[in-house]
């Protein structure tokens, strides 16, 4: 019996099932090839899994038809570099990975001035291809359809969903910091498309890094570890140290008039997000690079270690927080516009409106009646750049609690505008 005799039998079995559009069981594969059931389970779950769909104990072959017998032999031997997945899904995954790596190469290039825009353009293409591959796997049509249910054509090609539509479908009815991150970057791309704004790079570096990390997680979660980007990436040396002066210069640039539209978009978008989304590392990665000290300078351990805070014990977390407390930034609690305050309070008090909000801040003297630069109260603060007052989540919680009393409601309604 030759080296690939049983492998060829498996190939013929899978191709036949795919042509007949039939599913099969592990037992049927075992009978067709002569392998033990446990061996078949191993091959199905580890060596061929990207070409298979599983539904309980039933398997179905997808795109094996596009492989030659020699390609399948190489796949079985795990010489994956010698095979090319020519299925629609395979080509979309390849496109997604290529554009994600291109996004990183643009961002990490020390000679590139427009890092953020170059990164966003490419990472958006990568995400669109990845989502289309996911929908292809799930059997979801991601083409725009006309009134008759037929795909809309542009220059002979089907018009497919853009990123915003993919995000809406993938996280349907779910609040996700990953989705918030993608919506932010897409909106930012639209704002800076015709502007030369390299100084925003430091201001949104956390969102860009989070987008890349989220892409990696989603890719591996949906299609397996063999597609991971991590083996092709390294820490960008030119980004490992940023001086305080560089950060100050960036903030000064953002105050200039030609940055106003972009700055207002960034502030408005972030202020409208829930605190738990903004604080999530999946929305924006915030990290501190601290020199690693060790007793053995010549040891071959990894120079940079990434720690998942969610996996630390209580003692480890306490030590971690103590260690970074001296460089930890303080998040501005005043983020909410009056319209956002009203929206949040209405979730508990349906009759709350702008008039009631105005009467409320006057009743509780939450802020001065006139614009007063430098004012910072318990619930409200004057915000430079926004040039007005923004409120904290504490103000929302306070109002919800106070307005539970009908007597208080009556007193506030009696307040003069």
RACORMO-V945300 format. One record per residue. N is the residue number from 0. PSI is psi in degrees with one decimal (NA if undefined). Layout:
n=N psi=PSI
n=N psi=PSI
This chain:
n=0 psi=131.3
n=1 psi=169.2
n=2 psi=-36.5
n=3 psi=16.4
n=4 psi=-51.3
n=5 psi=-32.1
n=6 psi=-42.3
n=7 psi=-36.5
n=8 psi=-39.8
n=9 psi=-41.9
n=10 psi=-47.8
n=11 psi=-37.7
n=12 psi=-47.5
n=13 psi=-42.0
n=14 psi=-43.1
n=15 psi=-44.0
n=16 psi=-39.2
n=17 psi=-41.8
n=18 psi=-36.4
n=19 psi=-2.2
n=20 psi=45.8
n=21 psi=146.7
n=22 psi=171.1
n=23 psi=166.3
n=24 psi=166.9
n=25 psi=-38.8
n=26 psi=-41.3
n=27 psi=-40.0
n=28 psi=-41.1
n=29 psi=-43.4
n=30 psi=-33.2
n=31 psi=-27.8
n=32 psi=-25.5
n=33 psi=-1.3
n=34 psi=154.8
n=35 psi=154.9
n=36 psi=-42.9
n=37 psi=-34.7
n=38 psi=-43.3
n=39 psi=-41.7
n=40 psi=-40.3
n=41 psi=-45.3
n=42 psi=-39.8
n=43 psi=-37.4
n=44 psi=-21.9
n=45 psi=-44.1
n=46 psi=-32.9
n=47 psi=6.9
n=48 psi=-28.5
n=49 psi=-10.6
n=50 psi=13.4
n=51 psi=151.4
n=52 psi=139.2
n=53 psi=135.4
n=54 psi=94.0
n=55 psi=-122.1
n=56 psi=8.8
n=57 psi=138.0
n=58 psi=150.2
n=59 psi=141.1
n=60 psi=136.8
n=61 psi=118.7
n=62 psi=7.2
n=63 psi=-29.3
n=64 psi=-27.5
n=65 psi=-7.8
n=66 psi=140.2
n=67 psi=168.7
n=68 psi=-36.4
n=69 psi=-38.8
n=70 psi=-41.5
n=71 psi=-36.7
n=72 psi=-42.0
n=73 psi=-39.3
n=74 psi=-44.4
n=75 psi=-34.2
n=76 psi=0.6
n=77 psi=29.1
n=78 psi=65.7
n=79 psi=-23.9
n=80 psi=-14.6
n=81 psi=-4.0
n=82 psi=152.8
n=83 psi=120.7
n=84 psi=105.1
n=85 psi=8.0
n=86 psi=162.0
n=87 psi=-43.4
n=88 psi=-45.7
n=89 psi=-42.4
n=90 psi=-34.6
n=91 psi=-40.1
n=92 psi=-43.0
n=93 psi=-44.0
n=94 psi=-43.4
n=95 psi=-46.5
n=96 psi=-44.1
n=97 psi=-44.0
n=98 psi=-29.9
n=99 psi=-43.5
n=100 psi=-35.5
n=101 psi=-38.9
n=102 psi=-43.0
n=103 psi=-41.6
n=104 psi=-36.7
n=105 psi=-44.9
n=106 psi=-36.8
n=107 psi=-6.4
n=108 psi=117.3
n=109 psi=-15.7
n=110 psi=-0.8
n=111 psi=123.3
n=112 psi=-35.3
n=113 psi=60.7
n=114 psi=-50.2
n=115 psi=-47.9
n=116 psi=-44.4
n=117 psi=-40.4
n=118 psi=-49.0
n=119 psi=-45.1
n=120 psi=-45.1
n=121 psi=-37.3
n=122 psi=-29.7
n=123 psi=-44.7
n=124 psi=-41.3
n=125 psi=-45.8
n=126 psi=-41.2
n=127 psi=-46.1
n=128 psi=-40.1
n=129 psi=-45.1
n=130 psi=-40.0
n=131 psi=-37.0
n=132 psi=-40.4
n=133 psi=-45.5
n=134 psi=-35.0
n=135 psi=-42.4
n=136 psi=-37.6
n=137 psi=-3.2
n=138 psi=26.4
n=139 psi=126.6
n=140 psi=124.7
n=141 psi=31.7
n=142 psi=147.2
n=143 psi=135.8
n=144 psi=146.0
n=145 psi=-175.2
n=146 psi=-26.3
n=147 psi=2.6
n=148 psi=14.7
n=149 psi=146.9
n=150 psi=136.8
n=151 psi=131.7
n=152 psi=138.9
n=153 psi=116.2
n=154 psi=36.7
n=155 psi=-8.8
n=156 psi=148.8
n=157 psi=137.1
n=158 psi=114.8
n=159 psi=167.9
n=160 psi=140.7
n=161 psi=179.5
n=162 psi=-42.7
n=163 psi=-38.5
n=164 psi=-36.8
n=165 psi=-43.2
n=166 psi=-42.9
n=167 psi=-39.7
n=168 psi=-43.4
n=169 psi=-39.5
n=170 psi=42.8
n=171 psi=119.2
n=172 psi=10.5
n=173 psi=134.5
n=174 psi=118.0
n=175 psi=130.6
n=176 psi=-26.9
n=177 psi=-45.1
n=178 psi=-41.0
n=179 psi=-40.0
n=180 psi=-45.4
n=181 psi=-38.4
n=182 psi=-38.5
n=183 psi=-49.1
n=184 psi=-36.7
n=185 psi=-45.2
n=186 psi=-38.8
n=187 psi=-40.5
n=188 psi=-43.5
n=189 psi=-33.7
n=190 psi=-36.7
n=191 psi=4.9
n=192 psi=-35.3
n=193 psi=27.0
n=194 psi=145.9
n=195 psi=96.4
n=196 psi=59.4
n=197 psi=-20.8
n=198 psi=-9.5
n=199 psi=-6.1
n=200 psi=-48.1
n=201 psi=-30.0
n=202 psi=-24.8
n=203 psi=17.4
n=204 psi=-36.7
n=205 psi=-40.2
n=206 psi=-38.8
n=207 psi=-44.3
n=208 psi=-38.6
n=209 psi=-39.6
n=210 psi=-40.5
n=211 psi=-45.9
n=212 psi=-40.6
n=213 psi=-38.8
n=214 psi=-46.0
n=215 psi=-45.4
n=216 psi=-45.0
n=217 psi=-41.2
n=218 psi=-47.9
n=219 psi=-40.6
n=220 psi=-40.1
n=221 psi=-31.3
n=222 psi=1.3
n=223 psi=161.3
n=224 psi=-25.8
n=225 psi=-14.7
n=226 psi=0.6
n=227 psi=147.6
n=228 psi=-17.9
n=229 psi=-33.6
n=230 psi=-21.0
n=231 psi=0.2
n=232 psi=156.5
n=233 psi=164.3
n=234 psi=132.7
n=235 psi=110.8
n=236 psi=-36.2
n=237 psi=-7.4
n=238 psi=5.4
n=239 psi=-13.1
n=240 psi=123.2
n=241 psi=123.2
n=242 psi=156.9
n=243 psi=-36.5
n=244 psi=-37.8
n=245 psi=-38.4
n=246 psi=-39.5
n=247 psi=-43.4
n=248 psi=-37.9
n=249 psi=-45.5
n=250 psi=-37.4
n=251 psi=-41.6
n=252 psi=-39.0
n=253 psi=-15.1
n=254 psi=-12.8
n=255 psi=154.6
n=256 psi=-38.8
n=257 psi=-6.6
n=258 psi=-0.8
n=259 psi=-47.0
n=260 psi=-46.0
n=261 psi=-43.4
n=262 psi=-43.3
n=263 psi=-38.5
n=264 psi=-47.3
n=265 psi=-45.0
n=266 psi=-43.6
n=267 psi=-44.7
n=268 psi=-47.9
n=269 psi=-38.5
n=270 psi=-25.4
n=271 psi=-6.0
n=272 psi=150.7
n=273 psi=150.6
n=274 psi=-39.7
n=275 psi=-27.9
n=276 psi=-47.0
n=277 psi=-37.2
n=278 psi=-16.6
n=279 psi=137.1
n=280 psi=-15.2
n=281 psi=-18.0
n=282 psi=-47.5
n=283 psi=122.0
n=284 psi=126.9
n=285 psi=121.2
n=286 psi=153.2
n=287 psi=126.8
n=288 psi=113.8
n=289 psi=128.9
n=290 psi=134.9
n=291 psi=122.2
n=292 psi=141.6
n=293 psi=164.7
n=294 psi=-22.2
n=295 psi=95.6
n=296 psi=-25.3
n=297 psi=1.9
n=298 psi=155.3
n=299 psi=35.0
n=300 psi=167.0
n=301 psi=137.2
n=302 psi=-31.9
n=303 psi=127.9
n=304 psi=137.3
n=305 psi=125.5
n=306 psi=126.7
n=307 psi=108.6
n=308 psi=-31.6
n=309 psi=-17.7
n=310 psi=3.4
n=311 psi=149.4
n=312 psi=171.7
n=313 psi=-40.7
n=314 psi=-42.2
n=315 psi=-40.3
n=316 psi=-39.6
n=317 psi=-43.0
n=318 psi=-39.9
n=319 psi=-48.7
n=320 psi=-35.7
n=321 psi=-37.6
n=322 psi=-30.3
n=323 psi=1.1
n=324 psi=-32.3
n=325 psi=-13.0
n=326 psi=6.9
n=327 psi=131.3
n=328 psi=156.7
n=329 psi=121.3
n=330 psi=130.9
n=331 psi=118.9
n=332 psi=-13.2
n=333 psi=95.1
n=334 psi=-16.2
n=335 psi=125.0
n=336 psi=161.4
n=337 psi=-39.4
n=338 psi=-36.3
n=339 psi=-38.5
n=340 psi=-46.4
n=341 psi=-44.4
n=342 psi=-43.0
n=343 psi=-40.5
n=344 psi=-34.7
n=345 psi=-23.5
n=346 psi=-25.0
n=347 psi=-31.9
n=348 psi=92.0
n=349 psi=-27.0
n=350 psi=-1.9
n=351 psi=134.6
n=352 psi=-175.4
n=353 psi=-40.4
n=354 psi=-43.8
n=355 psi=-34.0
n=356 psi=-44.3
n=357 psi=-44.6
n=358 psi=-32.6
n=359 psi=-47.6
n=360 psi=-28.1
n=361 psi=-41.0
n=362 psi=-42.6
n=363 psi=2.8
n=364 psi=47.8
n=365 psi=-21.9
n=366 psi=161.5
n=367 psi=155.7
n=368 psi=-28.8
n=369 psi=166.2
n=370 psi=124.5
n=371 psi=98.3
n=372 psi=139.1
n=373 psi=-7.8
n=374 psi=135.1
n=375 psi=106.0
n=376 psi=-169.9
n=377 psi=-35.0
n=378 psi=-13.2
n=379 psi=153.0
n=380 psi=147.7
n=381 psi=128.2
n=382 psi=117.7
n=383 psi=145.1
n=384 psi=-49.6
n=385 psi=-27.2
n=386 psi=44.6
n=387 psi=-170.1
n=388 psi=136.6
n=389 psi=155.8
n=390 psi=161.9
n=391 psi=164.8
n=392 psi=-26.1
n=393 psi=-35.4
n=394 psi=-40.7
n=395 psi=-49.7
n=396 psi=-39.0
n=397 psi=-45.9
n=398 psi=-43.9
n=399 psi=-42.3
n=400 psi=-46.2
n=401 psi=-39.4
n=402 psi=-1.9
n=403 psi=-19.0
n=404 psi=123.7
n=405 psi=-34.9
n=406 psi=-42.9
n=407 psi=-41.1
n=408 psi=-43.7
n=409 psi=-41.5
n=410 psi=-42.2
n=411 psi=-40.3
n=412 psi=-29.5
n=413 psi=-11.6
n=414 psi=135.9
n=415 psi=144.2
n=416 psi=NA
